[in-house]
Amino acid sequence: MTIKKAALILLGFQLTAGVPVCARPVAGVAVSDGVADAMYFYKRGDFAKALKEFSVHAQRGDPIAESTLGRMHMRGEGTAKDCQQALFWLNRAEQRGSDTAENLIGMLYADGCGVKKDPARAVAWYKQAAEHGNASAQNNLGKAYEEGAGVTQDLAMAFTLYSQAAQHASPAAMSNMAALLLRGQGVAQDYTRALAAFTQAANLGDAAAPYYIGTMYEKGLGVTPNLRQARTWYHQAADAGLAIAQRDLAELLAANPDLGRDSEVFDWYLKAARQGDPYAQMKVGVLYEQGRGTAKNPEQSAFWYRAAAEQGSMEAQLLIAAQHPEAMADIYRKLAEEGNVDAQYNLAVSLDSGVGAKKDKRLAVEWYLKAATQGSIKAQSNLAALYVAGVDGPPDYEQAFKWYSKAAEHGDMAAQNNVATMYEQGRGTAANNALARQWYAKAADNGSISAMLNLASMYWTGRGVPRDYAQAATWYRKAAERGNTGAIERLALIYREGKGVPLNKVEADRWQAVSLGAKP
């Protein structure tokens, strides 16, 4: 076998009795030296010479030359991308029995390249090529079933087709099959099989497989978590140009400074950003603004924020708003009208406070309400506070109680304290000291000093609960340990009088000293 004919095998063509095939033989066609030469040039990346050689043999009706020439026009290899020319040569090759051409025609219909986009026709071509044993078509057909593109979604069928293509050593199919195993879609979840298939695909040169392996090591999916292994695999995929791997490698290094320097974080974000990843573009803007991993550069920061914002990154749009207070309300309003809950909340704050927008309490209530309805805890709490203060009129305690309760149920300690106060005072709801004590306790356990003081006061005075100096002392001490001046002074008095604790002049003097500035 000549070196040039060996190039055919490296490109995925098997030689059977002198006949080159992708998956099935093109009947009666031998591999000419000229086609072997063209393939040799193609393999070396010398597309200009390959194009010239393929053109000669395609004109003579060689189906291998025709299908490869179609592929080159389709990809813009050695010539400008020309989907019409690609379709012309692929149609000729398909008429001579080329399953490679059948698959590529399907790809043209899937992308709308040279023809009207038609996922269903793409599927028809993929099926035709797949029935002829073309592994790439089996993989493409599997992807169509996975995504429901041109065919009813069927994840089990997708897995079957990926498996068939994988048996023909298709690295892309192995990786796609492994991804379904990893997620448990169309097949029982199996991390061990997924890792084995990803590893095999990676060894065959699939760019995505190392990324998935990195994810498995980072998250400990079927393996012991190992961030250094994750970095190694992410690096392999990132070096191959996979934008998501570049971005996630930057994220890994940023979260684990022992794995890499700030400059590496910046470099990988920048590589992903240049490929159009909007999250990476936003992060590059942040790093330029902070001067982290690179010199501070406000112009570059603004450039990358705009790039991300133009792709719909709401984080970037909010960062632009923060950089330009004069335009803040307009940017927030645009995003808020699109349904972004953070923008709705921020617009409400601007209208509530008059910072960045003309103060308008009624309009603030409208936007707080939209954000609160979407589950924003901050909006629920602020909305309740507005109802307590009164919006162009007397307080609306029932609405305040309703929204404080929602925020409290989601763990907001200030809202929990306020719900307790409303239960104790009977505002917006029937008075209920037992529930007041429960909510004060929840808020206090979450770290609310106000709730600790309110709970201590209830026990100290016997307000709504049996008087209990020991419980009162416990909560005053918790608040004192967090630096509350009133609690510190009360705790000194408690030890001096021995109420709820053994009388202890030393402790009393110590806490009295703390109230005067000494360290506790």
PEBELSUL-V935404 format. One record per residue. N is the residue number from 1. RES is the residue in one small letter. SS is DSSP state (a for helix, b for strand, c for the rest). Layout:
BEGIN
N | RES | SS
N | RES | SS
END
This chain:
BEGIN
1 | m | c
2 | t | c
3 | i | a
4 | k | a
5 | k | a
6 | a | a
7 | a | a
8 | l | a
9 | i | a
10 | l | a
11 | l | c
12 | g | c
13 | f | c
14 | q | b
15 | l | b
16 | t | b
17 | a | c
18 | g | c
19 | v | b
20 | p | b
21 | v | b
22 | c | c
23 | a | c
24 | r | c
25 | p | b
26 | v | c
27 | a | c
28 | g | c
29 | v | c
30 | a | c
31 | v | c
32 | s | c
33 | d | a
34 | g | a
35 | v | a
36 | a | a
37 | d | a
38 | a | a
39 | m | a
40 | y | a
41 | f | a
42 | y | a
43 | k | a
44 | r | a
45 | g | c
46 | d | c
47 | f | a
48 | a | a
49 | k | a
50 | a | a
51 | l | a
52 | k | a
53 | e | a
54 | f | a
55 | s | a
56 | v | a
57 | h | a
58 | a | a
59 | q | a
60 | r | c
61 | g | c
62 | d | c
63 | p | a
64 | i | a
65 | a | a
66 | e | a
67 | s | a
68 | t | a
69 | l | a
70 | g | a
71 | r | a
72 | m | a
73 | h | a
74 | m | a
75 | r | a
76 | g | c
77 | e | c
78 | g | c
79 | t | c
80 | a | c
81 | k | c
82 | d | c
83 | c | a
84 | q | a
85 | q | a
86 | a | a
87 | l | a
88 | f | a
89 | w | a
90 | l | a
91 | n | a
92 | r | a
93 | a | a
94 | e | a
95 | q | a
96 | r | c
97 | g | c
98 | s | c
99 | d | a
100 | t | a
101 | a | a
102 | e | a
103 | n | a
104 | l | a
105 | i | a
106 | g | a
107 | m | a
108 | l | a
109 | y | a
110 | a | a
111 | d | a
112 | g | c
113 | c | c
114 | g | c
115 | v | c
116 | k | c
117 | k | c
118 | d | c
119 | p | a
120 | a | a
121 | r | a
122 | a | a
123 | v | a
124 | a | a
125 | w | a
126 | y | a
127 | k | a
128 | q | a
129 | a | a
130 | a | a
131 | e | a
132 | h | c
133 | g | c
134 | n | c
135 | a | a
136 | s | a
137 | a | a
138 | q | a
139 | n | a
140 | n | a
141 | l | a
142 | g | a
143 | k | a
144 | a | a
145 | y | a
146 | e | a
147 | e | a
148 | g | c
149 | a | c
150 | g | c
151 | v | c
152 | t | c
153 | q | c
154 | d | c
155 | l | a
156 | a | a
157 | m | a
158 | a | a
159 | f | a
160 | t | a
161 | l | a
162 | y | a
163 | s | a
164 | q | a
165 | a | a
166 | a | a
167 | q | a
168 | h | c
169 | a | c
170 | s | c
171 | p | a
172 | a | a
173 | a | a
174 | m | a
175 | s | a
176 | n | a
177 | m | a
178 | a | a
179 | a | a
180 | l | a
181 | l | a
182 | l | a
183 | r | a
184 | g | c
185 | q | c
186 | g | c
187 | v | c
188 | a | c
189 | q | c
190 | d | c
191 | y | a
192 | t | a
193 | r | a
194 | a | a
195 | l | a
196 | a | a
197 | a | a
198 | f | a
199 | t | a
200 | q | a
201 | a | a
202 | a | a
203 | n | a
204 | l | c
205 | g | c
206 | d | c
207 | a | a
208 | a | a
209 | a | a
210 | p | a
211 | y | a
212 | y | a
213 | i | a
214 | g | a
215 | t | a
216 | m | a
217 | y | a
218 | e | a
219 | k | a
220 | g | c
221 | l | c
222 | g | c
223 | v | c
224 | t | c
225 | p | c
226 | n | c
227 | l | a
228 | r | a
229 | q | a
230 | a | a
231 | r | a
232 | t | a
233 | w | a
234 | y | a
235 | h | a
236 | q | a
237 | a | a
238 | a | a
239 | d | a
240 | a | c
241 | g | c
242 | l | c
243 | a | a
244 | i | a
245 | a | a
246 | q | a
247 | r | a
248 | d | a
249 | l | a
250 | a | a
251 | e | a
252 | l | a
253 | l | a
254 | a | a
255 | a | a
256 | n | c
257 | p | a
258 | d | a
259 | l | a
260 | g | c
261 | r | c
262 | d | a
263 | s | a
264 | e | a
265 | v | a
266 | f | a
267 | d | a
268 | w | a
269 | y | a
270 | l | a
271 | k | a
272 | a | a
273 | a | a
274 | r | a
275 | q | c
276 | g | c
277 | d | c
278 | p | a
279 | y | a
280 | a | a
281 | q | a
282 | m | a
283 | k | a
284 | v | a
285 | g | a
286 | v | a
287 | l | a
288 | y | a
289 | e | a
290 | q | a
291 | g | c
292 | r | c
293 | g | c
294 | t | c
295 | a | c
296 | k | c
297 | n | c
298 | p | a
299 | e | a
300 | q | a
301 | s | a
302 | a | a
303 | f | a
304 | w | a
305 | y | a
306 | r | a
307 | a | a
308 | a | a
309 | a | a
310 | e | a
311 | q | c
312 | g | c
313 | s | c
314 | m | a
315 | e | a
316 | a | a
317 | q | a
318 | l | a
319 | l | a
320 | i | a
321 | a | a
322 | a | a
323 | q | a
324 | h | c
325 | p | a
326 | e | a
327 | a | a
328 | m | a
329 | a | a
330 | d | a
331 | i | a
332 | y | a
333 | r | a
334 | k | a
335 | l | a
336 | a | a
337 | e | a
338 | e | c
339 | g | c
340 | n | c
341 | v | a
342 | d | a
343 | a | a
344 | q | a
345 | y | a
346 | n | a
347 | l | a
348 | a | a
349 | v | a
350 | s | a
351 | l | a
352 | d | a
353 | s | a
354 | g | c
355 | v | c
356 | g | c
357 | a | c
358 | k | c
359 | k | c
360 | d | c
361 | k | a
362 | r | a
363 | l | a
364 | a | a
365 | v | a
366 | e | a
367 | w | a
368 | y | a
369 | l | a
370 | k | a
371 | a | a
372 | a | a
373 | t | a
374 | q | c
375 | g | c
376 | s | c
377 | i | a
378 | k | a
379 | a | a
380 | q | a
381 | s | a
382 | n | a
383 | l | a
384 | a | a
385 | a | a
386 | l | a
387 | y | a
388 | v | a
389 | a | a
390 | g | c
391 | v | c
392 | d | c
393 | g | c
394 | p | c
395 | p | c
396 | d | c
397 | y | a
398 | e | a
399 | q | a
400 | a | a
401 | f | a
402 | k | a
403 | w | a
404 | y | a
405 | s | a
406 | k | a
407 | a | a
408 | a | a
409 | e | a
410 | h | c
411 | g | c
412 | d | c
413 | m | a
414 | a | a
415 | a | a
416 | q | a
417 | n | a
418 | n | a
419 | v | a
420 | a | a
421 | t | a
422 | m | a
423 | y | a
424 | e | a
425 | q | a
426 | g | c
427 | r | c
428 | g | c
429 | t | c
430 | a | c
431 | a | c
432 | n | c
433 | n | a
434 | a | a
435 | l | a
436 | a | a
437 | r | a
438 | q | a
439 | w | a
440 | y | a
441 | a | a
442 | k | a
443 | a | a
444 | a | a
445 | d | a
446 | n | c
447 | g | c
448 | s | c
449 | i | a
450 | s | a
451 | a | a
452 | m | a
453 | l | a
454 | n | a
455 | l | a
456 | a | a
457 | s | a
458 | m | a
459 | y | a
460 | w | a
461 | t | a
462 | g | c
463 | r | c
464 | g | c
465 | v | c
466 | p | c
467 | r | c
468 | d | c
469 | y | a
470 | a | a
471 | q | a
472 | a | a
473 | a | a
474 | t | a
475 | w | a
476 | y | a
477 | r | a
478 | k | a
479 | a | a
480 | a | a
481 | e | a
482 | r | c
483 | g | c
484 | n | c
485 | t | a
486 | g | a
487 | a | a
488 | i | a
489 | e | a
490 | r | a
491 | l | a
492 | a | a
493 | l | a
494 | i | a
495 | y | a
496 | r | a
497 | e | a
498 | g | c
499 | k | c
500 | g | c
501 | v | c
502 | p | c
503 | l | c
504 | n | c
505 | k | a
506 | v | a
507 | e | a
508 | a | a
509 | d | a
510 | r | a
511 | w | a
512 | q | a
513 | a | a
514 | v | a
515 | s | a
516 | l | c
517 | g | c
518 | a | c
519 | k | c
520 | p | c
END
